[in-house]
Amino acid sequence: MQKVLAVLLALGLIAVAIRQFDMLGDGGGSAGGALRSGIRSMTGKTAADLGRETMSHASRVRMSSAVRDYAAETGKLPRDLAALVDRGLVQEDATIDEWGRALVLEATEAGMRLRSAGPDARFHTDDDWTLSL
């Protein structure tokens, strides 16, 4: 778990550095362009996509922990994400995916599943991401 958090922190710092370059008004000049190009060549993704994925992964880890904490405190699974917010286990912004849309908590036979509609904003399509909790 600590290794995952360390990787997330490193990726987050890279995303912040890139954003700082972009705030210079010229797209970061040659240094910003080189950094973005290097990230794209190493990961195959844009810095913005990488930053969104990093934030998304961190949110998933927090949400998974919050569901476990809720179950430990109440003896049952939460009915929805609002129940986690109401108990103070997550902030309301953690219930939003990287595209700014509401996440959904679904009951499954095995427990719970967190779902994002993905970039197309439609649930139960190929670009959804899910996390079994």
BALOBA-1460 file (C-alpha; in Angstrom, 3 decimals):
// residues 133
<rec num="1" residu="m" x="0.000" y="0.000" z="0.000"/>
<rec num="2" residu="q" x="2.851" y="2.386" z="0.821"/>
<rec num="3" residu="k" x="4.459" y="1.703" z="-2.562"/>
<rec num="4" residu="v" x="1.188" y="2.484" z="-4.329"/>
<rec num="5" residu="l" x="0.852" y="5.742" z="-2.416"/>
<rec num="6" residu="a" x="4.469" y="6.657" z="-3.194"/>
<rec num="7" residu="v" x="3.888" y="6.072" z="-6.919"/>
<rec num="8" residu="l" x="0.667" y="8.096" z="-6.787"/>
<rec num="9" residu="l" x="2.465" y="10.927" z="-5.021"/>
<rec num="10" residu="a" x="5.255" y="10.912" z="-7.619"/>
<rec num="11" residu="l" x="2.783" y="10.941" z="-10.508"/>
<rec num="12" residu="g" x="0.805" y="13.689" z="-8.827"/>
<rec num="13" residu="l" x="3.944" y="15.794" z="-8.428"/>
<rec num="14" residu="i" x="4.750" y="15.321" z="-12.101"/>
<rec num="15" residu="a" x="1.215" y="16.421" z="-13.017"/>
<rec num="16" residu="v" x="1.560" y="19.498" z="-10.779"/>
<rec num="17" residu="a" x="4.921" y="20.360" z="-12.347"/>
<rec num="18" residu="i" x="3.425" y="20.142" z="-15.806"/>
<rec num="19" residu="r" x="0.510" y="22.290" z="-14.779"/>
<rec num="20" residu="q" x="2.934" y="24.882" z="-13.381"/>
<rec num="21" residu="f" x="4.719" y="24.957" z="-16.735"/>
<rec num="22" residu="d" x="1.374" y="25.505" z="-18.447"/>
<rec num="23" residu="m" x="0.563" y="28.397" z="-16.093"/>
<rec num="24" residu="l" x="3.541" y="30.322" z="-17.404"/>
<rec num="25" residu="g" x="1.319" y="31.412" z="-20.268"/>
<rec num="26" residu="d" x="3.477" y="30.047" z="-23.049"/>
<rec num="27" residu="g" x="2.797" y="26.374" z="-22.448"/>
<rec num="28" residu="g" x="5.998" y="26.072" z="-20.448"/>
<rec num="29" residu="g" x="8.276" y="26.994" z="-23.319"/>
<rec num="30" residu="s" x="10.774" y="24.431" z="-24.484"/>
<rec num="31" residu="a" x="11.180" y="22.978" z="-20.984"/>
<rec num="32" residu="g" x="7.435" y="22.362" z="-20.630"/>
<rec num="33" residu="g" x="7.236" y="20.910" z="-24.130"/>
<rec num="34" residu="a" x="10.171" y="18.595" z="-23.468"/>
<rec num="35" residu="l" x="8.643" y="17.431" z="-20.192"/>
<rec num="36" residu="r" x="5.251" y="16.768" z="-21.812"/>
<rec num="37" residu="s" x="6.908" y="15.013" z="-24.754"/>
<rec num="38" residu="g" x="8.994" y="12.851" z="-22.432"/>
<rec num="39" residu="i" x="5.967" y="11.836" z="-20.376"/>
<rec num="40" residu="r" x="4.025" y="10.998" z="-23.522"/>
<rec num="41" residu="s" x="6.858" y="8.899" z="-24.928"/>
<rec num="42" residu="m" x="7.313" y="7.034" z="-21.627"/>
<rec num="43" residu="t" x="3.643" y="6.424" z="-20.871"/>
<rec num="44" residu="g" x="1.847" y="6.817" z="-24.180"/>
<rec num="45" residu="k" x="-0.483" y="9.280" z="-22.449"/>
<rec num="46" residu="t" x="-0.753" y="13.029" z="-22.205"/>
<rec num="47" residu="a" x="0.200" y="14.701" z="-18.951"/>
<rec num="48" residu="a" x="-3.431" y="15.727" z="-18.437"/>
<rec num="49" residu="d" x="-4.628" y="12.123" z="-18.893"/>
<rec num="50" residu="l" x="-1.929" y="10.877" z="-16.556"/>
<rec num="51" residu="g" x="-2.915" y="13.454" z="-13.940"/>
<rec num="52" residu="r" x="-6.588" y="12.459" z="-14.209"/>
<rec num="53" residu="e" x="-5.687" y="8.784" z="-13.843"/>
<rec num="54" residu="t" x="-3.527" y="9.504" z="-10.809"/>
<rec num="55" residu="m" x="-6.289" y="11.456" z="-9.113"/>
<rec num="56" residu="s" x="-8.792" y="8.758" z="-10.039"/>
<rec num="57" residu="h" x="-6.664" y="5.995" z="-8.562"/>
<rec num="58" residu="a" x="-6.191" y="7.925" z="-5.329"/>
<rec num="59" residu="s" x="-9.948" y="8.471" z="-5.150"/>
<rec num="60" residu="r" x="-10.589" y="4.753" z="-5.639"/>
<rec num="61" residu="v" x="-8.209" y="3.849" z="-2.824"/>
<rec num="62" residu="r" x="-9.942" y="6.355" z="-0.492"/>
<rec num="63" residu="m" x="-13.384" y="5.084" z="-1.471"/>
<rec num="64" residu="s" x="-12.434" y="1.441" z="-0.911"/>
<rec num="65" residu="s" x="-11.140" y="2.297" z="2.540"/>
<rec num="66" residu="a" x="-14.282" y="4.327" z="3.330"/>
<rec num="67" residu="v" x="-16.582" y="1.430" z="2.400"/>
<rec num="68" residu="r" x="-14.607" y="-0.916" z="4.677"/>
<rec num="69" residu="d" x="-14.714" y="1.654" z="7.499"/>
<rec num="70" residu="y" x="-18.466" y="2.140" z="7.045"/>
<rec num="71" residu="a" x="-19.064" y="-1.613" z="7.190"/>
<rec num="72" residu="a" x="-16.884" y="-1.931" z="10.299"/>
<rec num="73" residu="e" x="-18.713" y="0.929" z="12.046"/>
<rec num="74" residu="t" x="-22.281" y="0.010" z="11.087"/>
<rec num="75" residu="g" x="-22.167" y="-3.724" z="10.429"/>
<rec num="76" residu="k" x="-23.613" y="-3.253" z="6.939"/>
<rec num="77" residu="l" x="-22.621" y="-1.959" z="3.539"/>
<rec num="78" residu="p" x="-23.496" y="1.623" z="2.574"/>
<rec num="79" residu="r" x="-26.606" y="2.111" z="0.440"/>
<rec num="80" residu="d" x="-24.908" y="4.831" z="-1.643"/>
<rec num="81" residu="l" x="-21.997" y="7.270" z="-1.646"/>
<rec num="82" residu="a" x="-24.021" y="9.870" z="0.260"/>
<rec num="83" residu="a" x="-23.954" y="7.534" z="3.274"/>
<rec num="84" residu="l" x="-20.141" y="7.704" z="3.255"/>
<rec num="85" residu="v" x="-20.209" y="11.486" z="2.985"/>
<rec num="86" residu="d" x="-22.810" y="11.763" z="5.773"/>
<rec num="87" residu="r" x="-20.582" y="9.751" z="8.141"/>
<rec num="88" residu="g" x="-17.575" y="11.905" z="7.244"/>
<rec num="89" residu="l" x="-15.664" y="8.988" z="5.727"/>
<rec num="90" residu="v" x="-15.077" y="10.801" z="2.427"/>
<rec num="91" residu="q" x="-15.437" y="14.352" z="1.215"/>
<rec num="92" residu="e" x="-18.145" y="15.032" z="-1.339"/>
<rec num="93" residu="d" x="-15.538" y="15.736" z="-4.028"/>
<rec num="94" residu="a" x="-14.382" y="12.108" z="-3.735"/>
<rec num="95" residu="t" x="-17.740" y="11.039" z="-5.179"/>
<rec num="96" residu="i" x="-16.894" y="12.701" z="-8.505"/>
<rec num="97" residu="d" x="-14.844" y="10.979" z="-11.208"/>
<rec num="98" residu="e" x="-11.973" y="12.479" z="-13.178"/>
<rec num="99" residu="w" x="-14.414" y="13.812" z="-15.800"/>
<rec num="100" residu="g" x="-16.417" y="15.725" z="-13.193"/>
<rec num="101" residu="r" x="-19.328" y="13.290" z="-13.076"/>
<rec num="102" residu="a" x="-20.891" y="11.489" z="-10.129"/>
<rec num="103" residu="l" x="-19.623" y="8.032" z="-9.263"/>
<rec num="104" residu="v" x="-22.155" y="5.329" z="-8.446"/>
<rec num="105" residu="l" x="-21.974" y="2.680" z="-5.745"/>
<rec num="106" residu="e" x="-23.709" y="-0.537" z="-6.827"/>
<rec num="107" residu="a" x="-24.639" y="-3.587" z="-4.782"/>
<rec num="108" residu="t" x="-23.354" y="-6.893" z="-6.175"/>
<rec num="109" residu="e" x="-23.666" y="-10.493" z="-5.030"/>
<rec num="110" residu="a" x="-20.107" y="-10.299" z="-3.708"/>
<rec num="111" residu="g" x="-20.449" y="-6.889" z="-2.036"/>
<rec num="112" residu="m" x="-20.171" y="-3.471" z="-3.652"/>
<rec num="113" residu="r" x="-18.864" y="-1.995" z="-6.887"/>
<rec num="114" residu="l" x="-17.829" y="1.596" z="-7.533"/>
<rec num="115" residu="r" x="-18.543" y="2.704" z="-11.122"/>
<rec num="116" residu="s" x="-17.598" y="5.671" z="-13.262"/>
<rec num="117" residu="a" x="-19.417" y="6.290" z="-16.539"/>
<rec num="118" residu="g" x="-16.048" y="7.073" z="-18.124"/>
<rec num="119" residu="p" x="-15.309" y="9.650" z="-20.793"/>
<rec num="120" residu="d" x="-18.516" y="8.971" z="-22.749"/>
<rec num="121" residu="a" x="-20.662" y="9.840" z="-19.675"/>
<rec num="122" residu="r" x="-22.842" y="6.741" z="-20.158"/>
<rec num="123" residu="f" x="-22.971" y="3.927" z="-17.627"/>
<rec num="124" residu="h" x="-22.465" y="0.276" z="-18.590"/>
<rec num="125" residu="t" x="-20.420" y="0.957" z="-21.726"/>
<rec num="126" residu="d" x="-16.915" y="-0.228" z="-22.617"/>
<rec num="127" residu="d" x="-15.140" y="2.847" z="-21.251"/>
<rec num="128" residu="d" x="-16.581" y="2.600" z="-17.714"/>
<rec num="129" residu="w" x="-14.158" y="1.853" z="-14.943"/>
<rec num="130" residu="t" x="-15.275" y="-0.221" z="-11.992"/>
<rec num="131" residu="l" x="-13.779" y="-1.189" z="-8.681"/>
<rec num="132" residu="s" x="-15.062" y="-4.117" z="-6.661"/>
<rec num="133" residu="l" x="-15.134" y="-3.206" z="-2.988"/>
